[in-house]
């Protein structure tokens, strides 16, 4: 499939003039494409197209066997299409979205609060040592990561103090805790933790919002993450916790190792990789999920899989620092797709509008979702 043929197909698709066979072909092409990196070379495009033509038979029913429903594929293609792949024709977008002042994506920004109340704006702080508490030194690296270092003769009698890192709307940050564990904080989140874990039976931290944890192994000292009415106990593992107060449930997703999730009312669930615990304050359940979808934010993207527009807009609101309101009778139907968190808000909204499920009115940082 040459560049010109692909352009014609996309144009027909956008105008609603594709035959069922052409739809299937284009959707199959997307499955082969299977990326949301928009910087694809013409050589790779041609190779993908040739493979699609070579491998897929020429009837619609055979295309469907590849496993992607047309409705879902149309959503994904619509999102990719309106985001403007560099080799496609320019696509008109909703004037309500495109002609407003651009709202850019979030960035690495956070505030570190020391035990004495001192606040340090981490995005403005110079690299190197940024603070000292007793014998413990706090450093900011060139890539923005915060680390804690203490001397080998660190006194057992040193007072253990707590620090807090918080991210605003449109912010994210990474911190290496004193035990070597790494934590990534999503926007509108905070982590409270001790400046040292020495001489403590458990390594206890408190999370608000969302965080991804890669825990340093220490069988003698379990790592415990507290999130309101839930706690997660681990020895050494990778997992994500979504505990925003505006979400209907706390979700703990295990990527590697094993964890035990304990609810305040006494119920518990042990997780294996690929499983998620869902706590809605009255019941703790376990399910199997796509881990890549749950961790997409740590890799710079949104992954939507059968999500309502309300759920999607909560994520977008935190990352782009916007206020969202809804007109009556907005669809609650599930949406599917992948969008980059590095795009301007107008591109994200245009991609969602391409699903034909919702429309948006943009007034400054206030977004109205319309049917």
C-alpha positions, 0 to 999 in steps of 0.5 A, a space after each residue: 500500500 503506497 502512501 497515496 493509496 493510504 491517503 485516499 483510504 483514510 480520506 474515504 474513511 473520514 468521509 464515511 465512503 469506505 466499503 466494508 472491505 476497505 474498512 476492514 483493510 484499513 483497520 487491519 493496517 492499523 493492527 499491523 501499525 499497532 503504535 501510537 508513535 506518530 514519527 513513522 518512516 515512509 519505508 515502514 509504512 510501505 512495508 506494513 501495507 505490503 504485509 497487510 495485502 500479502 497476509 490478509 484475504 480479500 473478504 470482509 468475514 476473514 478480516 473480522 477474524 483478526 479479532 478487532 470489532 469494527 466499532 472498536 477499530 473505528 474509535 482507534 482509527 478515528 483517534 489516530 486519524 485526528 491526531 494527524 499522522 505526518 503522512 496523512 492529509 490535513 484533517 479539519 477539527 472542531 472549531 470549538 477545539 482548534 481555535 482556542 488558545 492551546 493548553 499544553 500537557 503536564 510536565 515534571 513538577 512537584 514540591 518537596 516538604 521537609 519535616 521542618 515545614 520548608 518547601 522546595 519547588 523541585 522543578 526550580 531547584 538546582 541539581 545536586 544537594 538541595 537539603 540536609 536533615 540531620 546526617 541525611 542529605 537530599 539530592 536532585 539529579 540531572 534528570 530530576 530524580 530525588 534521592 536520599 543518602 546517609 553516611 555508613 555510620 548513620 546514628 541509630 539514635 537519629 530522629 526519624 523525620 518524614 518528608 512529603 513530595 506532592 504533585 499539582 494538576 499537570 505535574 509528575 515526579 520520581 523519587 528514590 526512597 532511602 531504601 532504594 525503592 523507586 516511586 513515580 507519582 502521577 498528577 495531583 498525588 502525594 507521598 509521605 515517607 521517612 527520611 530513613 528506614 533504619 531500625 524500623 520493623 516495616 517500611 511504611 509510606 502513605 500515598 494520596 492519588 496515584 503512584 507506581 512503585 518498584 520496591 527494593 527487596 528486603 524480606 526482613 522489612 516489609 514495605 507497606 503503602 497506606 492509602 486511606 482505608 486500604 494498605 498494601 504489603 510487599 517485600 520486593 515487587 512492582 505495582 501501581 496504586 490508583 487512590 484518587 478521592 474522586 474515583 469510585 474505587 482504589 485500584 491496586 495493579 500488580 506488574 511483578 512479584 506479589 502483594 497483599 492488599 488489606 482493606 480497613 474492614 479486614 478483608 484481604 486479597 493476594 495478587 499475582 502479576 496481571 491481577 488488580 484489587 478493587 476496593 470500593 470501601 465496602 468490598 474488596 475484589 480481584 480481577 485480571 487486567 491489561 497491565 500495560 493499560 494501567 501503567 500507560 501513564 508511566 510511559 507517557 500515554 493514555 490507554 482507554 479500554 471500555 471506559 466512560 467519558 467521565 472516567 477519561 475526562 477525570 484523567 485528562 483533567 488532572 494532566 492538563 489542569 482543566 475544569 470539566 463540566 457536563 451537559 445533560 444526557 452525555 453518553 456513558 458508553 465505553 470508549 477505546 483507544 490510545 492517546 499520547 500525554 505529550 500532545 496539546 489538549 486540543 489534539 486530545 479532544 479532537 481525537 475523542 470527538 472523532 469517536 462521534 460519541 461526544 463533543 466539547 466546548 472550550 472556554 479557557 480552562 473550562 471544558 464542557 462535554 456535550 452529546 
